[in-house]
Amino acid sequence: MAIVIDLAVDTSALTAILLGETEAADLLAVLAAAARIGLCAPNRTELLLVIQSRLGDVGVERAKRLLVMQRIETIPLDETLADAAALGFRRFGRAGIRPGSTLATASLTP
């Protein structure tokens, strides 16, 4: 059975929040307004690696707390989700699309 969410969040949005970038407050407002938020497992790994490189172990712990506080569910990457991400990448082209963003978008697929 598919996991149904109404917002797929990606690494760049969460990184912006954790680094206190100018759009952080707006991004937090979007997260607060969502009923059910999902983060694909590979995007969670990417987030933790990026934050580790920028903020160290303390940053990783902050990232994990953010995920809990914002009720962001980690969605497992299975064959169906991987295929949906690949289809999205093919369908919408390569310009400006990163594979991580495609996984986040594919997470919305019921």
N, C-alpha and C positions, 0 to 999 in steps of 0.2 A: 504494500500500500504506500502510495506517495505521501510525502510530507507536504502539507499545504502551508505556505507562508504568504504574507502580503508585501514583504520587503526583503530583497536580497541585498546584503551589504558587502562591499568588497574591501580589500586591503587598504586602498588609498584613502577611503573615507575614515576608516578606523585609525589609520596612521595620522591623518590630519588632526583628529581629535586628541590623540595621545601626545602629539607634538605641540598642541596648542596653537595650531595655525589659525589664520583669520576666519576661516569658515567653520571652525569647530563648534561654535554656538548654534549655527544654523543646522549643522549635521546632527547635533544632539537633539534639537527640536524635532527633526524628521524621525529620528529613532524613537523618541518619546511618543510620537503620534501613531506609530505603527503597532498593530495588535500582535503580530507574530513576525519576528525577524529571523532570517536564516543566513548562515555563513557556511559556504561549502568547505569541507575538511581541508582541501589543498590551500584554500585562501586563508584558513586559520593558521596553517603551517607557515605560509608566506608572511602573514602578519607577525607571528612570533619571531621569525628569522629577521625581518626588517627591523623590528623594535629592539631585538637583541643587539643588532649592529649599531643602532643609534643611541639606545639608552641603557644597554646592559641588562643584567639580571633583574634589577629593580623595574625596568621598563617592561620586561616580560610579565612580571607579577602584576603590574598596573594594567597591562593588556588583558590578562586573564580576569582581573576584577571588573574591568569595563564590560567584558562579554557577559559576565554574570549579572552585573547591575543593570545592564540594558536588556536583559532577557534574550540574548542572541544565541540561538540554537545552532550547534554545529551539525551540518547535514552531511551524512556519509556520501562519498563518491562511489556510486555503483555504475554498472554498465549503462543503464538508462540515462543517468545524469551526464555521464561522460559523452555519450552519443548526442544528447541534446546540446551540450556545450560545443561540440564539433560542428553540429548543424548550424548553430547560431553564428559561429565564426565564419563558416562558408557562406551563409545567407547574407550577412551584413558586411562582409568584406574585411579587409585587413587594416584599412586606414584607421589609425587611432585606437584599435581594439587590441587589448592584451588578452592572452589566454585566461588570466585570472578574472578579468571582467566578464568574459564569456561564461566562465563557470558560475559566477555570481548570478548572472542573468538566467542561466539554465536552471538554477535552483528554484526559480519561480514557477517552473513547469510542473503542473499538478500530475 
